[in-house]
Amino acid sequence: MISSSPARSSTDISFFSPSKISQSVASTAPSVVVTTRLTRRPAVPPRSSSATSTQSLPRSSSPVSSVQSSSLSTSPSPQKKRKSLPASGPAAGPSDLPRAVKRLRTASTNKQKPKKSRAASSSQSSSRATSRHETAPPSPEPLYCSSRSRSTSLFPPTMEIPNPVRERRWCTDENGDPGASHLSSEAVVKRLMKSYKSYFKNPNDPTDKSFEPHPTDYPVVELEYPNSFAVERFILLAPKDKDHYNPIMDLERSLYTMVECYVPKEHQATFGPIPTDTLSEAISPPPSPSPSPSPPRSNASSSSTSSLSSLSTSSSSLTSLSSTTSSIVDRLPLLRAVQRAIHLQDGPLFLMAMKRVNAALHALKYPELDTDPYAPSPRNCMMSTVETWTTNGLPDKVLMRIIEENYQRTVGPNVPSLKHYEAFSSTVYGELMPSLAQEMITVTELKEDTLFLDLGSGVANVVVQASLQTGCRSYGIELMPHPARVARDVVEQIKIRCRMWGVVIGEMELEEGNMLESRRVDELISKADVVLVDNKVFETSLNEALRPKFLDLKEGATVISLAPFVSSINARLTKRNVDDISAIFDVKERPYHSGSVSWGNNGGTYYLHKVDREGYSKIKERFETLHGSKPARSSRSRR
């Protein structure tokens, strides 16, 4: 099944061009974690008039620690000494708490807080002038980029997240045959052929039209994938819009990932070193059509890959290619030859290089049979590498390559239609980028025997990433029909793609419906370990309707959201809020870096609400002990 929920204002991933993500990663700041529980509200200085500006909406104005606020400001505010609490005994007043309870306040690594300016010069400082969370729904923000391609393998260099490796068998027992329902790169580009143009050419024959777009007779090449019988076809064309899906770049990145992460080290000399740049960093060909040749390949490969020695001979299907082309491929490492052909836009050279690459990968997947008829069949060398991940974990590069491939074939072509939503509503569409989703999955310690719920799952990107990254069981629900339909393709195709890469993925379940009315949600929420609610632009009424459902969460379960479910961060505990539903949560506030969401290029904050009924019961017991004999004060009695 596939899931959906009442309006997911912003969920999962987005289309970013590689250059924009690289730029956003460069400006990343170290993460700051703030822990809080409902205890005491600090003094609120006057709010600046700029606090109501569009820039200070929850994306940039959600409550953040003073340490974080000062690091984000262009010029630090002057410091002032914090006023200390009374040294002994509670202050006079029937509603005041003892000092021990007052001390239950936000925990921060810095004890000094920057002075909050009365007339803030920026939206960031003005948005932090109050600890009270804005309840008005923010204006919906458009997708940052409408492209059908993105890069998901880049992470902030300063991100320090504990990532314990849990032993798990990653290798699938199924073969990699994609089957008839496989949505390949060829199928995606073929449907959008009018939006593509030629990239390669034949430098030896200017009249050669074989590398130009054509409805049926288009240039195409195959790529062997790690698992047995897994092959995919790529059309060798470039998008007219540089932000749209580029099949040549996609093939190049997948090939480099396979060689780096799957090919045994004793065979990597055949392919040569992994190039440091890809088509994304070198779209324009070099000015000189005939750069000087690289040094000959080392002889080390011949001794370690005797089964691949026949690759140097020319194939009969390539006899029409010039001897110069064959000579270049012979003297260059295979990956370097592929890269050279892409940079020169040399079509015949690229076909020759890919022919040799596929032959080398084929030899690793299907080793020669032993002469002894009773000997066991030789093992696919690349799948043997997957077996070693049991203790080391799934490599991040493989995780992100599978997610990116699946996204570009299922979600990418549907981006324009996904942006058709009702403005200023809870149904605004947006996505969490894979880097942010990976962080959320890691810090909540999801693992193979846990349950993950995504309430408002959109196109189910986080659902499939959670199950692939940890092997956990995942469930998502989405209200809007179109994202829910795309989500079904996402889940179906990720299973096929995981088989092709030779890895297993956890169980996934989707539903199209209303999260507030779903019986399945009611059944699963009490068993859930982690619940994600991307409530960035949820209406207040929807957030309030969700809160009672969290009462069924088990002890230690975590709710992740982009807007807090607590009524007020750092609120002072009183008789009015002591029984509030959100009091069971121990809240941690974490910043996310630029490029982590699809609806803007700025950073922001997300919240981890961990169910801690035991801790809350102790606070409540102490509160009732102190105030149980005192009459409750009401507005009527004060009159």
N, C-alpha and C positions, 0 to 999 in steps of 0.2 A: 504494500500500500504506500501511498504518498501522503505527506502531511502538510498542513498549512494551518494558520491560525488567524485570529482576527487581526487584521492589519498589522503587517510587520513593517513599520516605517522604515527601518533600515536593517538589512540583514546581509551577512556573509561578505561576498567578495565584489570587486569591480574591475572595470577595464582600465588599465593604466598602461601607457606606453613605457617601455623600459627606461627611457631617458628621464621621465618624470619621477619614476620610483627611485632611480639612482639619486636624483636631486633631493628628494624628500628624505632619503636615508642619511644623506650627508649632514643634515641638520638635526639629527636625532640627539636628544639629551638623555642622560642616565635616568632610569626609572626611580621614582620615589614612592614608597609604600606608606600609607597612613592607616592606622587602625583606630576604630572609634566604636563607642557604644553610647546609647542614649543616657547621658548623665547630666551635663550642665551646659547651658548656652553661654558663650562668652559675650562680653559687651559688644554691641553693634554700633559702629561709628556711622555717621550720616552717610547715606548713599549718594554717590556722584550722579549727576544728571546723565552721564554717558552710560550708566549701567543699563539703561533701557534700549541701547542701540542694538541693531541686528547682530553685530559682531559679538555681543556679550550673551547671546542665547546659550542654552545649556551646553552646546558643543565646546565652547571655550570658557563658559562661566560656571561650570559645575564646581561645587566646593572642593578646594584643593588645599593641601597643607601649606602653611606659610613658607616652608622651605622651598616648595615647588614654585610658589608665587614669586618669590624673590629671584629665583633662577631664571624665570621666564621674562621678567621685566627688563626693559632696556637699560634702566638705571636703578640701582637698589634704593629703596626708601630708607630714610634714617631710622636707626634702631632706637627703641625705648625700652626701659626696664619694665618687665611684667610685674604687675601688682600681685603680691603674694597673698595667700589665704591666711586667715587668722591662725596664730600659732597653736592655740588650744581651744577646744570646744567649738561648737557650732555658734554662728552668729544668731542674735536674737531674732525671733520671727517664727511663726508656726509652720511656715512652708519651707524653711531652710533645712538642709541636710547636714549631717555631721561631716567632719573633715575627711574621714575615710571614704565616704561615698562621693564627696565632691572631687576627690582625687581621681575618680574613674573618668578620665577625659581622654581626648585624642592623644595617642602615643606617636611621637615624632622623634627622629634622630637628632634634631636640632632643638635645643631648649629655648632659644630666643626666636621670637617672631618679628618680622619686619613691621614697622609702623605703617598702618594703613592710611593713605592720604585722604583727606577730606575731598579734595578735588583731583581725582585720579586723572592722569594724562593718557591712560590707555584703557581699552576695554577690559584687559586682563585684570588690572588692579581694581577697577571699579566693580567688576563682577565678583571679586572676592571681598568686597566691603561688608558683606553680610554673610552669616553662616546659615541663613534660612534658605531653603531650596525653593526656587521659583516653581510655582505650580501651573502657570499658564503654559499651554502647549507651544513649543517653538515653531517658527515658520519652517516649512519643509524646505530642505536644501536639495538642489539638483545633483545628479551624478556628476562627479568631477570631470570625467572624460567619457565620451560615448564610443570609444573604440571597441573593437571586437577581439583585441589581443592585449595581453598583459604579461608582466614578468612577476613571478611570485617567489623567486628563489633568493631575493635580496632581503637581508635582515639588518636591523640597526646594529652597528658594531659595538655599541656600549650595552646592549641588552644582556643582563646577567640573570638568568633564570635557572634554578636548579632543575636538572632534567635527569632524574635517576633512571637507569636502564633496568627494566624488568625482563627477566627471561621469558621468552615467548618464541614459538616456532613461526617464522614468517613465510616459509616456503610452502607453496600450494602443491597439492598432489594432482591437480588437474593439468591437462595440457593447455597450451596457449591459443588454440584455434579460436579466433574471434567470432566465427559463425556469421550467419546471414544478417543478423540484426545489428551488426557492428556499424557504428557511425564513424567512418574513417575521415582522415584529412582530405582525401580525394573527394568524398561525397560532399563535404562542406564547401570546398572551393568550387566544385562543379555546379552547385546550386546558385552560387554567386559569381559565375564566370564573368559577367559584364563589369564587375567591379575590380577585375584583375587585369594586369598587363604583363608583357613579356619581361623577363629579367635576363635570362641567358641568351647568348648568341653564338654563332659559329664564326670565330675569327678567320678561319681559312676559306669560308664560303659566304660572302655577304648576301647571296640570294637564298640561303637556307632559311625556310620559314617554319621549320619543325619546332622551334622554341617559342612560337607565338600562340596566343590564346585561340582556342577553337572549341566549338560545342562538344565535339567527340574526339577529334584527333589532336589532343593536347599533349604537351611534354610531361612525362610522368616517370617516377623512379620508385623502387621498393626499398624498404628498410627492414632488415631482420631484427626482431625483438628477442629478449633473452629466453623466453620459454619456447618449448618445442611447438612447431607449426604456427608460430605467431609472426605474421608479416603484415606491414601496412604500406599502402601506396600514397605517395605525395605528388601533387601536381606542381610542376616547377614554374610557378608564376609568382609575381609580386603584387601586393595590393596597391591600388591607386591611392588609397588613403593610408599613409604610413602607420596610423594607429590601429588599423584592422589586422586581422589574422594573417600572418606571414608563414606559409607552409615551409619555405626554405629555411627560415630561422628556426622553426619548430623542429624540423628534421635534424638540423645541426646540433641543437641543444640536447635532443634525445640521444643522438649518437655519442656525444661527448659524455653524457651521464652513464650510458651503458659501458663505455670503455673504462671510465674511471672507477665505477662502483661494481661492475659485474665481471669484467675480464680478469682472470687470474693474473697475478703480477708476473708470472713466468712467461705470459703471452703478450704482455702489454708492449713489449719492444716492437712487435709486428705493426702496431698501430702508431707508435711514436708518442711523444708527449702531448698532453691535452693543450690545445691552443688557448692562449690567454684571452683572446677576444673572439666574438662571434659576429654574425651578420649585423646584429643590433648595434655594434660599436663601429662597424665599417661598412655602412650601406653604400657609400660612393666607391667606385673602383679606383685603383691607383692611377695617376696620370700616365705612367709608362706601361704600355701593353706587354712588355717583356722584361720583367725584373730579373735580376741575376739569380741563377738557381741556387738552392740551398745545398749545403754539403751532403754527400751521399749518406744513405742510411747505414747505421752501424751493423757490423756482421754479427752482433750479439743475438739478433733475432733468429738467425738461421740455426743456431745451436739449441735454442729453447723451443722452437716451433717447427720441428722437422715435418710435421703433418701439414704445414702451410706452405711448404717450399714451392709447390706448384703454382702459387698465386702470381709469380713473376711472368708467367707465360701469357701471351696475348690470347684473348678469347676470339673464336671465329666470328662471333656476332659483332665484334668491334673492328673488323678488318678495314672498314671504310674510314676509320679515323687515321689521322696522319701519324707518321712514325715519331714526330716531335712530341705529340700528345702522349703517346705510349712511353716515350723516354722520360718525360717529366714525372709520370706516375711511378715508373720503375725506380727512380733515384730518390724520391721523396717518401718519408713516412706517410702512411695512409691518411691520417687525419690532417696532416699538413697539405697533402695533395687536395683533399676536399676543400680545405680553407682557401688554398691558392685558386682553385677553380671558381669559388664563390666570389672572391675579391676581384678576379679578372673577368667575371661574368662569362666564363668560357664553358659553354654547354657541353661540347664533346669531352673536354677534360673532366668535367664533373661526372658525366655518365661513366667514364672509364674508372675514375676514383671510387665511385659508389659500387661499381661492379666488383672491384677488388675488396672493398670493405665488407660487402655482403658475403663474399666467398670466405673471408677470414672468420666472420661471425658464424657462418654456416658450419665451418670446420670445427668450431668450438661447441656448437650445439649438437652436432651429429658426428662424434669421433669415429674413426675407422674401427670396424669390428675386429675382434681378436680372431686369430686363425683357429683357436680352439673352439669348436662348436658348443662346448659345454660351459664355456666361460660366461659370466654374467655380462649383459650388455653394458657398454661404457656409459658413464653418466654425463649428462649435459654439463660442461664445465661451468657455465654461467649460473646454472641452477645450484651447483655445488657451492658457489659463493653465497647464495641466499641462505643456505643452511648454516653458514657461519654467523649469520646475524642474530642467532638465538640469544647469544650473550651480549652482543654489541648494539643491538637495536637497528631499526630501519634507518638508513642514512637519510639525512635531511634533504639531500639533493634528489634522491629517488622519490621521497614523499612529495616534494614540491613539483617535480617533473610530472608525476602521475596526475596530480591535482590540476596542474596547468593544462596538460593535454586534454583532460576530460572537460575542463571548463571551456576551452576554445572551441570544442566541437559541439557542445550542448547548449551552453548559455550564450556564448559570443554571438551567434547569428540572431539571437532573440533580444538583444539589448534594446534596440529601438522600441519594440513593442512593450518591453517591461517597464519603460519609462512612462507609459500611459497610465496614470493613476490620478485619483482625486486629491487635489492640493489641499493643504491644511487639514489633513485627516490622518487617522492611524494607519492608513493603507499606503502611505508613501513608501516607495521601493528604494532600497539601498543595501549595501553589502559590507560585511566585515572582510578585510583582506586576509589571506592565508597566514601571514606573519602574525597578525593579532590573534587569529583563531588558534594558532599553534601555542602562543603564549598562554591564552586562557585555558586551553586543554592541559598544558603542562603544570601551571600553578595550582589547578584544582585536582591534580594527581589522578586523573582518569586512567583506568587500566582495563585489562581484558575482561574482568568479571564485574564491571560497573555498568550503570545505566545512565545515559545522557539524554536529556529532553531539550528540544529546541521549540519554544512556544512562539510561533511566528517565524517559521523556518525559511520562508521565501523560496529560493530555488534549491534549497537543501545543501548548500555548499559546506556549512559547518557540520551538518549531520554526517556527510560522507568523509569529511576530514577527520572528525573525531573517531569514526570507526576504522579508518585506515591508519591513523597515527598511533592508536592504542589497542585496536581490536575490540573496543567496547561495543556494547549494544546501544544503538542510537534510534531515537524516535523524533520525528518532526511533524508539526501540524501547521498548515497555511490556509488562510481564508480565501485569498484572491485566486480565481480559477487559472489565470494564465501562468503566474509563477508556480502554482501547484502542478500544472501540466509539464512545465519545463523540468521541475524537480523529479518527476517520474523518469524522464530521460536521463537526468544526471545520475540517479541511483542505478538504473539499468546499465548505463554505459561504464560507470566506474567499476562494476563487477567484471565486465569484459576486459577493461584496460588493466585491472589488477592481475587477471590471469595472464595477459600478454607479458607483463613485467615479472610474473612468477611469484607474486606475493598474495597473501590472504588478507581479507578485510572482514571486519566484524559485521554482525547482523544489523540491518537497517530496516526501519518501518516508517512509512509516510502516511499522512492522512490529510485530506482536503476538508476543512471544516472550521468551525468556531471553537477556539480553545476554551471559551467559557462554558460551552454546552457539550463538549465532547465527553462521552463516557470513558473513552480510552485514556484521555488525560487524567480523569479522576482515578482510573485503575492504576496508572503508572506512577503518578506523582508521589505516592507514599513509598515507592521502591526506588525512586530516582536518587542518584548520588550527586548529579550536577544538572541544574536547570538554567538554560540560557534564555533571556528575554531581551531582545534588542528593542527596547522601549524608548528610543531616542526622541521620537515624535508621537508617542502614544498620547492620546487624550487623557486628561486627569481621571475621567470616569472609568476608563479601561484599566489604568494602573490600580485604581481603588478596587475594582472588581476582581483583580487578580490576587490581591493580598490575602483574602481569606483562604485561597487554595493552598497557600504556603503553610498553613497550620497543619496540613497532613504530611509535611516533609519529615523525614526521619532525622534523628539527632546526627549532626555532623554534615548534613547535606548542604550544598552551596548553590545559591542563586546568583548568576552573573547578569548584570544589567548595565546599560549605559546611562540610566538615570536612577537614582536611589529610590528604594521602596520605603525607606524610613521617612517619617513625616518631617524630621528636621535633624540635620547632622549636628552633633554636640548638644542636643537639647537637654535642659535641666530636667531631672526626674521629678515629676509632681504627681499628685493624685489624679490629675486629668489624663496623664499619658502612661501611668504605671501599668495599666492593663492593655495598652495598645498592642495590636497584632505584631507590629514590626519590632517590638521589644525583645523578641526571641532571637533576633539577628545580632551577630557580632560582625560589624561592617569594616571592610578594608577598602581603601580608595587607591586606585592605581592609575597612573597616567599612561596613555598610549601615544606613540610617536607619529610624526607626520607621515601620511601615506598609508595609514592603517585602516581607513574606511573609504568608501566610494563617494561620499557626498561632500567632501572637502579635502583640502590639502594641509589643514592644520592638525595639530595634536589635540588631545582631549583627555577625558577621564572615564574609566569604567569602575564598577563597584562589585565587590565580592561579599555577598551576605551569607555568612555561615550560621547555620542553626545551632544555637548554644543555649538550650533550655536550662541546663544545669547552672551555668553562670548567671543567667537571668533570674532564676529562682532564688539564688543566694542574695542578689541585690534586692529583689522584691521583699524577701523575708526581713532583711535588715531595715528596709524602708518602712514596712508595716510595723515592725517592733518599735521604731522611733515615733511613728505617727498614728499608730492604731488607737491611742487613747485621746487623740486630739480631734475635735469636731472638724468636719470638712467645711471649708470656706467656699461660699458661692457668691455670685454677683449680687444676688438678692440680699444676702446677709450683710454684705458690705454697704449696701444702701441704708 
